[in-house]
Amino acid sequence: MSDFRDQVIIITGASTGIGRATAQAFRRAGARVVLAARSEDVLRQLAHELGGPEWAIAVPTDVSDATQCEQLVQRAVEHFGRIDVLVNNAGMVVSGLFEFLQPGDAEMQFSVNFFGTLYCTQAALPFLKQSRGVIVNVSSVAGLIGTPTTSVYSASKAAMNAWARALRAELRRYGVGVVTVCPYFTSGVQLAQKGILRQGSLHHRPGRPRRQAPGTQTADEVAQAIVKATHRRPRIVVLSWAGKWIWRLDRCCPWLIDWVMSWGLNRLL
């Protein structure tokens, strides 16, 4: 865990869930962290808990705004002098049957999950090339198979996956790593709290408690996987035994995954 001592890590979506746990995991590994999210008060409290300005700073950022992404990177370099790792974790969900989505829903989904990742990466890239650093994109198993009632969320993550694979080839000659981490269900991560919920959403069903899916991981477990992947630099990491099983089965028997998703959706709706 000493591999990241004094390295500088930018983490978007750092105020809650996976982002918060990832910031804590990198600090335990000796890194200095730059915390980005829209929740200024929460970020500042987390930065204080992680050691204050010498070790952690809070930079309120809306990643859907390219100018704010540039300012995030500038603030990180001004304060710590370098950037070694960018963790693109900020995200939200548009949930509901596609036929009931409203104008602007898909655009909002992509502006945060996809374009926010692009904006942050483009701003940080000159400094990552200097440090021969790593870009870690937090995607989802949903981006590998496409999941009903979160179709545009899946599409935004699938776009991230394809872009990251192309970027990995482009940046190899500079020694910059590009890693895609695909979590499965993660306990304690409440995407619906900052999402757009339409008719048919499975994220919020009053009176019907949501069961925990087999293979669900904690945010801390996902964070540890992100730290490990940052060190090893694989192309893609699919998390949890259930996520790996679904991904591999979809590659050899996609018809079966399609049938299971349709059958499950008919039972839930």
Backbone torsions as a table, in degrees:
resi	resn	phi	psi	omega
1	MET	NA	-6.8	179.8
2	SER	-80.3	-2.1	-177.6
3	ASP	-61.4	-22.8	-174.8
4	PHE	-105.9	14.5	-178.6
5	ARG	-59.9	123.1	178.2
6	ASP	69.6	3.6	172.1
7	GLN	-74.8	156.7	-176.0
8	VAL	-109.9	123.7	-174.9
9	ILE	-119.0	123.5	170.6
10	ILE	-94.3	131.0	179.4
11	ILE	-128.0	117.2	175.7
12	THR	-89.3	156.6	-175.4
13	GLY	63.1	38.3	-169.8
14	ALA	-87.9	-2.1	-173.1
15	SER	-78.5	-26.0	-176.0
16	THR	-144.0	170.8	167.7
17	GLY	54.4	-132.4	-175.9
18	ILE	-62.0	-41.1	-178.9
19	GLY	-62.9	-44.6	179.1
20	ARG	-63.7	-46.0	179.7
21	ALA	-63.5	-36.0	179.4
22	THR	-67.2	-40.8	176.7
23	ALA	-60.5	-43.7	179.1
24	GLN	-65.0	-39.3	-179.8
25	ALA	-66.6	-41.4	178.7
26	PHE	-68.5	-35.1	176.6
27	ARG	-63.9	-41.2	178.0
28	ARG	-62.5	-25.1	178.5
29	ALA	-87.2	6.1	175.2
30	GLY	93.7	3.7	-176.3
31	ALA	-81.0	160.5	169.0
32	ARG	-99.0	136.6	-171.2
33	VAL	-122.5	143.2	174.8
34	VAL	-113.1	116.7	-172.1
35	LEU	-98.7	123.3	-178.7
36	ALA	-124.6	133.6	174.1
37	ALA	-175.5	179.2	-179.9
38	ARG	-87.1	-19.4	-174.4
39	SER	-86.6	91.5	-172.4
40	GLU	-62.4	-47.0	-176.6
41	ASP	-62.9	-42.4	179.8
42	VAL	-64.6	-41.4	179.7
43	LEU	-62.7	-44.9	-177.5
44	ARG	-64.6	-37.9	177.4
45	GLN	-65.2	-42.0	178.7
46	LEU	-64.4	-42.0	178.8
47	ALA	-60.4	-39.7	177.2
48	HIS	-63.2	-44.1	-179.6
49	GLU	-63.4	-29.3	-176.4
50	LEU	-89.5	5.2	173.2
51	GLY	122.0	-2.2	177.6
52	GLY	80.2	-170.2	-169.6
53	PRO	-56.6	-26.4	179.4
54	GLU	-68.5	-27.1	-173.4
55	TRP	-121.5	-25.6	-174.8
56	ALA	-151.2	135.6	175.0
57	ILE	-129.7	150.9	178.3
58	ALA	-104.1	130.0	178.3
59	VAL	-128.8	95.2	179.4
60	PRO	-56.2	126.5	-172.3
61	THR	-147.4	133.0	167.5
62	ASP	-102.1	107.1	-171.8
63	VAL	-68.3	-13.9	177.4
64	SER	-75.2	-5.9	179.0
65	ASP	-107.1	112.3	-175.9
66	ALA	-60.5	-36.7	-179.9
67	THR	-64.4	-41.1	178.1
68	GLN	-66.2	-32.8	176.7
69	CYS	-66.2	-40.7	176.5
70	GLU	-63.6	-40.3	179.6
71	GLN	-67.0	-34.5	176.0
72	LEU	-59.2	-48.2	-179.3
73	VAL	-65.7	-43.6	179.1
74	GLN	-59.7	-42.2	179.9
75	ARG	-64.4	-40.5	179.3
76	ALA	-62.3	-44.1	-178.0
77	VAL	-70.6	-40.2	178.8
78	GLU	-61.7	-37.5	-175.1
79	HIS	-84.0	-45.7	-173.7
80	PHE	-108.1	-13.7	173.6
81	GLY	89.1	-7.7	-177.0
82	ARG	-165.5	170.7	171.6
83	ILE	-137.1	128.0	179.8
84	ASP	-109.1	-31.4	-177.1
85	VAL	-143.1	136.6	171.5
86	LEU	-117.3	120.6	176.5
87	VAL	-105.9	106.6	178.7
88	ASN	-85.8	92.3	-175.2
89	ASN	-113.7	-18.3	-176.3
90	ALA	-57.7	136.5	-179.8
91	GLY	-168.4	164.1	175.2
92	MET	-147.6	173.3	-176.7
93	VAL	-129.2	137.0	165.3
94	VAL	-103.4	117.8	-171.6
95	SER	-124.8	133.0	179.4
96	GLY	148.5	163.1	177.0
97	LEU	-61.7	139.3	-173.3
98	PHE	-55.9	-37.6	-176.0
99	GLU	-64.6	-18.1	-178.2
100	PHE	-103.8	3.3	177.2
101	LEU	-68.0	150.6	-176.3
102	GLN	-103.8	158.3	176.5
103	PRO	-54.1	131.7	179.6
104	GLY	96.0	-16.0	-179.4
105	ASP	-62.4	-50.0	-178.2
106	ALA	-65.4	-37.8	179.0
107	GLU	-63.3	-41.3	177.3
108	MET	-63.7	-41.7	179.2
109	GLN	-58.2	-47.7	-178.1
110	PHE	-74.0	-30.4	-178.0
111	SER	-64.2	-32.9	179.3
112	VAL	-89.2	-58.0	-171.4
113	ASN	-69.7	-39.6	-175.3
114	PHE	-101.5	-58.6	-176.1
115	PHE	-68.4	-32.0	174.9
116	GLY	-59.8	-39.2	176.7
117	THR	-64.7	-43.4	179.2
118	LEU	-63.6	-44.7	-178.3
119	TYR	-61.1	-46.5	-178.9
120	CYS	-65.1	-41.2	-178.6
121	THR	-65.8	-44.5	-178.6
122	GLN	-63.8	-37.9	179.5
123	ALA	-68.8	-37.3	-175.6
124	ALA	-85.7	-16.2	-170.1
125	LEU	-57.4	-43.1	179.5
126	PRO	-57.8	-36.3	-178.8
127	PHE	-78.8	-33.3	176.1
128	LEU	-68.0	-32.6	176.1
129	LYS	-67.7	-36.7	178.2
130	GLN	-64.6	-39.4	-176.5
131	SER	-92.7	-3.9	-173.5
132	ARG	52.5	51.0	-171.6
133	GLY	-87.6	-158.8	-173.0
134	VAL	-134.6	138.2	171.2
135	ILE	-107.6	122.6	178.5
136	VAL	-114.2	118.3	179.7
137	ASN	-104.7	119.0	179.7
138	VAL	-87.2	104.9	-178.0
139	SER	-101.0	-134.8	-177.2
140	SER	-168.9	151.8	171.5
141	VAL	-59.2	-28.9	177.7
142	ALA	-60.3	-29.0	178.3
143	GLY	-76.6	-12.2	179.2
144	LEU	-92.3	-28.6	-174.8
145	ILE	-123.3	-21.0	-174.1
146	GLY	77.8	121.6	-175.5
147	THR	-121.3	133.6	179.6
148	PRO	-63.2	146.3	-176.0
149	THR	75.2	-5.7	171.0
150	THR	-133.7	48.4	-173.0
151	SER	-63.8	-44.7	-177.9
152	VAL	-77.7	-26.8	171.1
153	TYR	-62.5	-48.4	177.9
154	SER	-58.6	-41.3	-179.0
155	ALA	-64.2	-39.0	-179.8
156	SER	-66.3	-36.7	178.5
157	LYS	-74.6	-35.7	176.1
158	ALA	-64.1	-38.9	176.4
159	ALA	-63.1	-41.8	177.0
160	MET	-59.6	-43.4	-178.2
161	ASN	-61.5	-46.4	-178.5
162	ALA	-66.7	-43.3	178.3
163	TRP	-61.5	-43.2	-178.3
164	ALA	-63.8	-37.1	179.8
165	ARG	-66.3	-41.6	177.2
166	ALA	-65.6	-42.4	-179.4
167	LEU	-63.3	-36.4	179.5
168	ARG	-58.6	-42.5	178.7
169	ALA	-67.6	-39.2	-179.3
170	GLU	-65.5	-35.3	-172.3
171	LEU	-96.5	-3.8	-178.0
172	ARG	-56.9	-40.4	-176.8
173	ARG	-66.8	-18.4	178.3
174	TYR	-95.0	-1.9	-179.0
175	GLY	77.7	16.4	179.3
176	VAL	-93.8	126.3	178.5
177	GLY	-87.7	147.0	175.1
178	VAL	-129.2	118.2	-174.9
179	VAL	-121.9	134.6	174.7
180	THR	-110.4	121.3	178.4
181	VAL	-109.4	125.4	-176.4
182	CYS	-115.1	92.7	175.8
183	PRO	-68.9	156.4	169.7
184	TYR	-95.5	-154.1	177.3
185	PHE	-61.1	137.5	-178.0
186	THR	-126.6	121.2	-179.3
187	SER	-69.3	145.0	178.6
188	GLY	83.5	-2.2	177.8
189	VAL	-101.1	111.1	-175.0
190	GLN	-105.4	77.6	179.7
191	LEU	-59.8	-32.4	-176.2
192	ALA	-63.7	-25.1	-178.7
193	GLN	-66.4	-26.1	178.8
194	LYS	-122.8	28.3	-177.1
195	GLY	-112.6	-176.1	176.0
196	ILE	-114.8	117.0	-175.6
197	LEU	-110.1	123.5	179.2
198	ARG	-117.2	176.9	-177.7
199	GLN	-57.6	133.2	-178.4
200	GLY	94.0	-1.6	178.9
201	SER	-64.0	138.5	175.2
202	LEU	-97.5	-0.1	-178.3
203	HIS	-80.3	-22.8	-178.4
204	HIS	-145.0	106.1	-180.0
205	ARG	-132.5	91.8	-177.4
206	PRO	-54.3	135.6	178.2
207	GLY	84.2	-6.2	179.7
208	ARG	-127.0	91.8	-177.5
209	PRO	-58.7	140.5	-178.1
210	ARG	-82.3	126.4	178.4
211	ARG	-79.6	146.6	177.6
212	GLN	-78.5	125.2	-177.5
213	ALA	-70.7	145.0	174.1
214	PRO	-57.0	137.8	-180.0
215	GLY	88.9	1.9	178.2
216	THR	-60.6	136.7	179.2
217	GLN	-110.7	164.2	172.8
218	THR	-88.0	161.7	176.9
219	ALA	-61.3	-36.1	179.3
220	ASP	-64.4	-39.0	178.0
221	GLU	-65.6	-40.4	177.2
222	VAL	-65.4	-41.4	179.4
223	ALA	-60.6	-42.8	177.7
224	GLN	-62.0	-37.8	177.6
225	ALA	-66.1	-36.1	178.5
226	ILE	-66.5	-45.0	178.2
227	VAL	-60.2	-45.1	179.8
228	LYS	-62.9	-42.7	-179.8
229	ALA	-66.9	-34.7	177.7
230	THR	-61.9	-38.0	179.2
231	HIS	-71.5	-43.5	-173.7
232	ARG	-86.8	-25.3	176.6
233	ARG	61.1	46.8	173.2
234	PRO	-73.3	165.4	177.9
235	ARG	-68.9	-45.7	-177.0
236	ILE	-145.7	143.4	175.6
237	VAL	-128.7	118.9	176.1
238	VAL	-102.6	127.2	-170.1
239	LEU	-100.1	152.6	178.1
240	SER	73.4	149.7	179.8
241	TRP	-61.4	-35.1	-178.9
242	ALA	-70.2	-42.2	178.3
243	GLY	-61.8	-44.0	178.4
244	LYS	-63.1	-42.5	-178.0
245	TRP	-63.2	-45.7	-179.8
246	ILE	-64.0	-43.6	-178.8
247	TRP	-61.8	-47.1	-178.0
248	ARG	-69.1	-39.4	179.0
249	LEU	-65.7	-36.8	178.6
250	ASP	-64.8	-30.5	-179.3
251	ARG	-72.4	-29.2	-178.8
252	CYS	-105.2	-27.8	-178.7
253	CYS	-136.2	64.4	-177.1
254	PRO	-59.6	-30.7	179.5
255	TRP	-61.2	-33.8	-179.2
256	LEU	-69.7	-43.1	178.0
257	ILE	-64.0	-40.1	177.2
258	ASP	-59.4	-44.0	-178.8
259	TRP	-65.3	-43.7	-179.1
260	VAL	-63.1	-42.9	-179.9
261	MET	-64.8	-41.6	179.0
262	SER	-65.5	-42.5	179.2
263	TRP	-63.5	-45.3	-179.6
264	GLY	-65.0	-40.1	-179.6
265	LEU	-64.8	-40.7	179.2
266	ASN	-62.1	-32.0	178.5
267	ARG	-75.0	-32.7	-173.8
268	LEU	-85.2	-30.3	-175.6
269	LEU	-88.8	NA	NA
